[in-house]
Amino acid sequence: MPKIAILDDYTNAALSSADWTILPDNYGIKVFNDNLIEPCALVERLREFDVVCAMRERTPFPATVFESLPNLKLFITTGMRNAAVDVSAANKNGITVCGTSGSGMSTPEQTWALLQACARNIVHDAVMMRDGKWQTEIGVELFGRTLGLLGLGRIGGRVAEYAKAFGMNIIAWSQNLSKERCDECGVTLVSKEELFEKSDFLSIHLVLSGRSRGLVSAENLAQMKNSAFLINTSRGPIVDEKALLKSLKEKEIKGAGIDVFGIEPLPTESELRKLDNVLLTPHTGYFTEESYEIFHQQIIENILCWHDGKPIRRLT
C-alpha cells in the first residue's frame, strides 16, 4: 500500500481542506502536526513513505535526506518554489517533485494588516483596554505618507493598489525593477538609498535567493527615518536580523511588523518576542482557508496525475 506523509500540519487542517477520499483506496495517509527538522530523525520518520507532502519551507530537505529515502517516489511542496528543498538532488535520486499554486490575496492582505496595525497601535491598544487603560499611544494616518516597496512583483503590485486607496505616495526599488513596471503600477522608481531614506513604511516583497539574502543591511536600516516602520511578509533572511534587532532596541526606527523569520518556528527565547515596538505573526501570510484549499486540492491532483504516470506542476 503506498503511504503518504503530510508534514507540519500545525493546525490539523490538511485533511479537512480537500477531499482526500478521491485517492485510490490503497493509499494510506499519515499526518504529522509537529516540526521535525533534524535530518537523521526526519529520515527515520519518513523511511517507509512513498509520497511526502510538505508545507512550503517549514521543513528543510537537503540532498542528504533525499539520498537516505529509497522508498520516496513523489515529493510535493506547496508553492511552485521552495528554498528549503534541494529539488535537483531529489530529481537525481529519481524522485518526482511537484508544486502547487496558491492564493494571490493572502500575503498582500497580511502585509496591509500588519502595516495598519503598526500605524494605529492596534495590538498595544487592545492589550491596554483589557488592562483597564485608555489612550496610551498616539497613532499616525496613512494618507500622504510614503510607502516604499522593496520589490514590485505580483504581491508588491497588489500592496501598491491598497496604498493608492489610502492616498499614500508609493516608491519602489529592486535590483531588476524597470521604469516600465513602475509606470504600469503607478509607482515612482527610486534608488535603493532613496527607498530607505524616504519611506514612512517600507514593505519587503522579494523572493529569497543568494542575491536577496541579507539585502536589507545594518547600513540600510540606519538610513531609515526614526519614525519609520519596516514590514516583512516575504522571507526573514532578506533582512539582517541582528541589525534589525539592534535598530528596534535602540529605537532607530519606530517599529516593525514581521511575519517571517530566519528560523521558523521562531524560537521561544528570541529577543524579538520581548520588544514592545515589534508586531510579530507566525508566518501567516499564506495561512488562510482559501490558500489551504488550493494547496491541498492541488496536492491531491498531483498525486492522482503521478499515479497515472502523467505528473503535473513538476519542479526541476
N, C-alpha and C positions, 0 to 999 in steps of 0.2 A: 504493500500500500504506500503510494507516495505521501510524504509528510511535508506539511507547510508550517514554517515558523513565522509568526507575526511578532516583530520586535518592538520594544519600547512603547507599548500601548498604555501610557501612564494612566489615562482616564478610562480604560476599558471600553473604548468606543468603536474599535475597528469592526467588530462583528455586527454591531447594530447600524453601521453606516452604509452597508450594502448587503445584497442578497447572496451570501456565500453558498446557499443551497443549490445554486445552479452549476456548481462544480461537479465533476463526476463523483459518484458515490464512494469510490475507493480512495478519495483524498481525505487525509486526516489533518486537522488544524490544531496547532498549539499556540496560544497567545501568551506572551511574556510582558508583564507590566512594569518590570524594573529595567534599569540601565546597566548593562554589563559591558565594560569596555576592555578589560584586561585580556589580551589576545589568547592566552592559554585557556582561561576559563571560558571565553567565548567559543573557542574551537570545541571544547568538551561539551558545551551546551548544544552546539549545532551539528555535531558529528553525524547524527542519524537523519538529518533533514535533506530532502531533495530540492525544496524551494524555500528561499528566505525572502521575507518582505520587510524592508527596512524603512523607517521614517527618516526622511532626509537629514543627514548629518548628526543624528543622535548617537549612532554607534560607528566608530571607525572600522573600516575593513581594509587593512593594508594587505600587501601581497602575501605575507606570511600566513595570514588567516585563510585566504583562498587556497593556498598551496596545501593547507592541512585539512581541507574538507573534500575528500574524494567523492562523497555521495552528492555534493551540491551540484545541481544542474541548471537551476534558474535563480537569478538574484534580481529582485525588483526593488527599486528605490522610488519613493515619492519625489516628484520633480524630474526634470529632464537633465539635471546635473547634480552631482553630489561630491563635494570637495573632500569628503571623508572616506571615499571609496576608490580603491585602485582598480578602475574599470579595465584598464589594459591587462593587469595581472589576472583578473577574472577571465577575460577572453582567452588569454594564453593558456589557462587551465581548463578550457573547454566549457566554461560557464557562460550561459547566455545572460546578458544584463539588459534589463528593460526599465523604462521610467514611466512617469505619468505627467499629465498636465496638472493644473491647479486653478484656484480661483484668482482672477486678476484684481479682485477688490479687497481681499482680506488684509494684505500688508499696507496698502495705501491708507485704508481706514484706521488701522492700528497706529500708523505714523501720525495721522491727524488727531487721534485720540490722545496720544502722548503729548503732542505739541500744545493742544488746548489745555490739557491738564496741567502742564508746566506753566503756561501763561496765566492761568487763573487759580493756581494753588489748590486744585480740586481735592487731591488726596489729603493734603495738610488740613484744609478747612473741614473736610468730613471727619477727620480724627478729632479736631478741636471741638466740633459740635457735639460729638459723643462724650467729650470731657466736660461739657457744660460751658465752653468758652464761645466767644462771639467776635468776629472780625479781628483776627490777629496778624494777617499778612495782606498786603495790597497787591492786586494783580495788574496785568497790562492788557491792553487791547491789541488785536492783530491788525486792525485797519491802519494802513500807512506804514506798517513795519516791513522790514526786508527779510524775505525767506531766501536762504541760499541752498541750492540743491547740488550736492556732490554726486553727480550722475543724473542723466536725464533720459533714461530708457523708459520702458513701459510703466514701471512703478513711479519713477520720478516725474514722468509726464502727467500721471494721474494726480499726484500730490500738487503739481503746479495748477491743475484745474481747480482743486479745492481752494488753493491760496487766492486765486482770482476772485472767487466768490466772496472771500473775506476782505477784498480790497488791499491785498498785500502787494508790495513790489517784489518781483521774483528775479533772481540772478542764478546763474549756474556755471559750473566748470567740471570737466573731467578730462582725462588725458587725450581722448579722441573726439571730444564733443565739437560738433561743427556749428557754424552760424546758421546753416540751413535748418538743422534740427531745432535750434533755439527759436528761430523765426516761426517754425511750424507750431511750437508750443507757446509762443507769445512770451518768451523769456529772454533776458539780456545775458549774452555771453560775456564772462569776465575772466580775469586771470585767477589762478589759484590763490595768490596773495590777496586779491580783492575780495574773493569769496569769503575768506575767513575774517577779513577786516570789516566788511560792510554788513555781514549777516546779523540780524537780531535772533533768528532761529536758523540753525544750519542742520540740514537733514541729509543723511547718507543713503545713497541708492546705487551701490556698485556691487558687481559680482566679486566674490573673494577669489583672488588669483595671486600669483607671485608678484605681480606688479602692483596690486592694490593692498597687499598685506602691509600694515604699518604706514599706509599712505597719510593718515592723519597723525602727525608727529607732535612732539612737545613744542616745537617751533610754531607749528600751525595753531595749536591751542593758545599759545601766548599772543598770537595776532588777533584773537577774538576780543570783542568788547567784554568788559566785566559785567555787562547787563545781558549778555547773550546766553542762549540755550543750545546745547547740542542734542540732536535726536538721532538715534541709530536703531533702525529696524532691519538693517542689511546683514552684516556679519561682524562679530566682535573684533576679530583680529585686524580689521581695516584701521582701527584706532589703536594707538599705543596706550594700552590700558593703564600702565603705571603712570604715564604722563597725564592721562585723564583724571586718575585718582588724585594726583597732586594738584591739578588745576581746580578740581572740585573742593578739595580740602582747604586750599588757600584762597578760595573764592575768586580765582582769576576769571572764571566765568560764573554766571549766576546759577546755572543748574544744567541738568541733563535728563532726558528721557531715554532709557536704554532697554531694549528688548532682546539683545543678543550679546553673547559673551565669549571670551576666548576658551573657557572651559564651561561646558554645559552638561548637566545642570550646574548652575552657579554654586560653588562650594558655600556651605553654611557659614564658614569663617571669613568669607570675602569681606574686605573692608568697605566695598561698595554698599553692602547691606546696612552699614552703620551710619551712612551720611544722610543728613536731613535735606540736602539740596539735589538729590537724585531720585527720580521715579523709576523703579525697576519693574519690569514684567517678564515672565518666564518664557521667552521666545514664543509669544502667542500671535505673532504677525500673520501666520498661516493657520492658526489654530481655531478654526470655525467649523460649524456644522456643514456649511456648504463646501469648504475645502476638503473635509474628511470624506464627504460623499463622493466627490470627484476622485480623490486619491484611491479609495477602496473599490469603487466601481471599475476604475481602470486597471487596478491590480488584478481583479478577477478576469477582466477581458484579456490582460496579458497572459495569465495562466492558461486560459482556455485556448488562446491562439497558439501558445507554445505547445500545449498538449496536442494540438492538431498539426504540429510541425510547421507552423507559419507565424513565428514570433513577430510582434509589432512593437513600435516605440523602442527599438533597440539602441543601446548606447555602446559606442566603441571607443 
